[in-house]
């Protein structure tokens, strides 16, 4: 898998369509969660896109400090369901953390993580802060990486 890193204005319409389709497939259909994905935050985000065999199979959007949380942040972490068995989620997180370090000169990152993925994020240096809360009906926790 290779990674592309693009600002919103650099995405072509085909890439944007495929990203939104993957986000809808995972967050709305697979997780059975009705929520407003199009939140006008994509325009501020840096998009990390995982490509395998010319297909988008993984994705995150990252924000500089102050655009989402006080610290830099990573969100909309997705790997296509058929590709998860290959460990691409770990590659995606490493790539996203590296982009934050290179673009924003920080490794302090806050995320809003689905509770069931706590161990996954801990394996990338994140620690739980605060109490569990519901976001779009799904249990989440805030996690911080210093």
C-alpha positions as a LaTeX table, in Angstrom:
\begin{tabular}{lrrr}
\hline
Residue & $x$ (\AA) & $y$ (\AA) & $z$ (\AA) \\
\hline
Unk1 & 0.00 & 0.00 & 0.00 \\
Unk2 & 1.21 & 3.50 & $-0.79$ \\
Unk3 & 0.03 & 6.73 & 0.82 \\
Unk4 & $-0.95$ & 10.01 & $-0.78$ \\
Unk5 & $-1.17$ & 13.15 & 1.34 \\
Unk6 & $-3.36$ & 15.94 & 0.00 \\
Unk7 & $-5.08$ & 19.12 & 1.09 \\
Unk8 & $-8.77$ & 19.35 & 0.24 \\
Unk9 & $-8.16$ & 21.58 & $-2.78$ \\
Unk10 & $-5.72$ & 19.00 & $-4.19$ \\
Unk11 & $-8.28$ & 16.17 & $-4.20$ \\
Unk12 & $-9.83$ & 15.52 & $-7.57$ \\
Unk13 & $-13.54$ & 14.77 & $-7.77$ \\
Unk14 & $-12.96$ & 11.05 & $-8.31$ \\
Unk15 & $-10.73$ & 10.78 & $-5.21$ \\
Unk16 & $-13.20$ & 12.75 & $-3.11$ \\
Unk17 & $-16.09$ & 10.58 & $-4.29$ \\
Unk18 & $-14.19$ & 7.37 & $-3.45$ \\
Unk19 & $-13.19$ & 8.70 & $-0.01$ \\
Unk20 & $-16.77$ & 9.67 & 0.81 \\
Unk21 & $-18.03$ & 6.32 & $-0.47$ \\
Unk22 & $-15.58$ & 4.45 & 1.79 \\
Unk23 & $-16.49$ & 6.61 & 4.79 \\
Unk24 & $-20.20$ & 6.00 & 4.15 \\
Unk25 & $-19.64$ & 2.26 & 3.66 \\
Unk26 & $-17.85$ & 1.90 & 7.01 \\
Unk27 & $-19.34$ & 4.53 & 9.30 \\
Unk28 & $-22.96$ & 4.56 & 8.09 \\
Unk29 & $-23.64$ & 1.10 & 6.65 \\
Unk30 & $-21.22$ & $-1.25$ & 8.47 \\
Unk31 & $-21.55$ & 0.47 & 11.85 \\
Unk32 & $-25.27$ & 1.14 & 11.34 \\
Unk33 & $-24.87$ & 4.76 & 12.40 \\
Unk34 & $-26.86$ & 7.59 & 10.93 \\
Unk35 & $-24.78$ & 10.75 & 11.26 \\
Unk36 & $-23.77$ & 13.83 & 9.27 \\
Unk37 & $-20.41$ & 12.88 & 7.74 \\
Unk38 & $-20.20$ & 16.00 & 5.59 \\
Unk39 & $-19.32$ & 18.43 & 8.38 \\
Unk40 & $-17.35$ & 21.14 & 6.53 \\
Unk41 & $-14.17$ & 20.02 & 8.33 \\
Unk42 & $-12.74$ & 18.25 & 5.28 \\
Unk43 & $-11.79$ & 21.63 & 3.83 \\
Unk44 & $-9.42$ & 22.27 & 6.78 \\
Unk45 & $-8.06$ & 18.72 & 6.94 \\
Unk46 & $-5.02$ & 17.07 & 5.43 \\
Unk47 & $-6.14$ & 13.81 & 3.85 \\
Unk48 & $-4.02$ & 10.67 & 4.16 \\
Unk49 & $-5.10$ & 8.18 & 1.51 \\
Unk50 & $-3.99$ & 4.54 & 1.37 \\
Unk51 & $-3.92$ & 3.11 & $-2.16$ \\
Unk52 & $-3.57$ & $-0.56$ & $-3.10$ \\
Unk53 & $-3.91$ & $-1.78$ & $-6.68$ \\
Unk54 & $-5.17$ & 1.69 & $-7.74$ \\
Unk55 & $-8.01$ & 1.52 & $-5.18$ \\
Unk56 & $-8.50$ & 3.64 & $-2.05$ \\
Unk57 & $-8.58$ & 1.14 & 0.80 \\
Unk58 & $-7.54$ & 3.25 & 3.79 \\
Unk59 & $-7.99$ & 6.83 & 4.88 \\
Unk60 & $-7.63$ & 9.38 & 7.68 \\
Unk61 & $-8.06$ & 13.09 & 7.90 \\
Unk62 & $-5.70$ & 15.04 & 10.12 \\
Unk63 & $-5.88$ & 18.52 & 11.60 \\
Unk64 & $-3.29$ & 20.98 & 12.80 \\
Unk65 & $-3.40$ & 22.03 & 16.46 \\
Unk66 & $-6.43$ & 24.22 & 17.13 \\
Unk67 & $-8.50$ & 23.17 & 14.08 \\
Unk68 & $-10.35$ & 20.34 & 15.87 \\
Unk69 & $-8.76$ & 19.83 & 19.29 \\
Unk70 & $-6.16$ & 21.95 & 21.09 \\
Unk71 & $-3.57$ & 19.44 & 19.85 \\
Unk72 & $-3.18$ & 18.04 & 16.35 \\
Unk73 & $-5.71$ & 15.29 & 15.66 \\
Unk74 & $-6.50$ & 12.28 & 13.52 \\
Unk75 & $-10.03$ & 11.30 & 12.57 \\
Unk76 & $-12.17$ & 9.27 & 10.20 \\
Unk77 & $-9.73$ & 6.35 & 10.52 \\
Unk78 & $-10.86$ & 3.75 & 7.98 \\
Unk79 & $-9.61$ & 0.58 & 6.37 \\
Unk80 & $-11.82$ & $-1.24$ & 3.88 \\
Unk81 & $-13.35$ & $-4.30$ & 5.62 \\
Unk82 & $-11.84$ & $-6.71$ & 3.06 \\
Unk83 & $-8.34$ & $-5.33$ & 3.72 \\
Unk84 & $-8.25$ & $-5.22$ & 7.54 \\
Unk85 & $-6.71$ & $-8.68$ & 7.94 \\
Unk86 & $-3.44$ & $-7.36$ & 6.47 \\
Unk87 & $-2.74$ & $-4.92$ & 9.32 \\
Unk88 & $-3.11$ & $-1.84$ & 7.16 \\
Unk89 & $-4.68$ & 0.05 & 10.06 \\
Unk90 & $-1.29$ & 0.09 & 11.76 \\
Unk91 & 0.40 & 1.32 & 8.58 \\
Unk92 & $-2.26$ & 4.02 & 8.24 \\
Unk93 & $-1.76$ & 5.26 & 11.81 \\
Unk94 & 2.04 & 5.31 & 11.44 \\
Unk95 & 1.72 & 7.28 & 8.21 \\
Unk96 & $-0.77$ & 9.72 & 9.77 \\
Unk97 & 1.43 & 10.31 & 12.82 \\
Unk98 & 4.41 & 10.89 & 10.52 \\
Unk99 & 2.46 & 13.45 & 8.47 \\
Unk100 & 1.51 & 15.33 & 11.65 \\
Unk101 & 5.14 & 15.36 & 12.76 \\
Unk102 & 6.37 & 16.58 & 9.37 \\
Unk103 & 3.62 & 19.14 & 8.62 \\
Unk104 & 2.89 & 20.46 & 12.11 \\
Unk105 & 6.15 & 19.72 & 13.95 \\
Unk106 & 4.43 & 17.97 & 16.86 \\
Unk107 & 3.76 & 14.47 & 18.13 \\
Unk108 & 1.11 & 15.61 & 20.62 \\
Unk109 & $-2.11$ & 14.27 & 19.12 \\
Unk110 & $-5.67$ & 13.99 & 20.47 \\
Unk111 & $-8.23$ & 11.60 & 19.03 \\
Unk112 & $-11.85$ & 10.72 & 19.70 \\
Unk113 & $-11.62$ & 6.92 & 19.57 \\
Unk114 & $-14.32$ & 4.31 & 19.45 \\
Unk115 & $-13.99$ & 2.41 & 22.74 \\
Unk116 & $-13.60$ & $-1.01$ & 21.12 \\
Unk117 & $-10.42$ & 0.25 & 19.40 \\
Unk118 & $-8.73$ & 1.42 & 22.62 \\
Unk119 & $-6.02$ & $-1.30$ & 22.51 \\
Unk120 & $-5.31$ & $-0.56$ & 18.86 \\
Unk121 & $-4.68$ & 3.12 & 19.59 \\
Unk122 & $-2.70$ & 2.31 & 22.73 \\
Unk123 & $-0.34$ & 0.29 & 20.53 \\
Unk124 & 0.43 & 3.61 & 18.77 \\
Unk125 & 1.20 & 5.48 & 21.98 \\
Unk126 & $-2.23$ & 6.91 & 22.79 \\
Unk127 & $-3.53$ & 6.97 & 26.36 \\
Unk128 & $-7.13$ & 7.34 & 27.52 \\
Unk129 & $-8.02$ & 10.69 & 29.07 \\
Unk130 & $-11.40$ & 11.43 & 30.59 \\
Unk131 & $-14.60$ & 9.44 & 30.69 \\
Unk132 & $-16.40$ & 7.43 & 28.05 \\
Unk133 & $-19.04$ & 9.36 & 26.08 \\
Unk134 & $-21.47$ & 8.74 & 23.25 \\
Unk135 & $-20.76$ & 10.22 & 19.86 \\
Unk136 & $-23.43$ & 9.51 & 17.25 \\
Unk137 & $-24.70$ & 6.71 & 19.51 \\
Unk138 & $-21.32$ & 4.91 & 19.65 \\
Unk139 & $-19.19$ & 4.76 & 22.84 \\
Unk140 & $-16.02$ & 6.88 & 22.45 \\
Unk141 & $-13.08$ & 7.97 & 24.59 \\
Unk142 & $-10.69$ & 10.83 & 24.20 \\
Unk143 & $-7.11$ & 9.64 & 23.81 \\
Unk144 & $-3.87$ & 11.63 & 23.85 \\
Unk145 & $-0.44$ & 10.86 & 22.46 \\
Unk146 & 2.46 & 12.89 & 23.86 \\
\hline
\end{tabular}
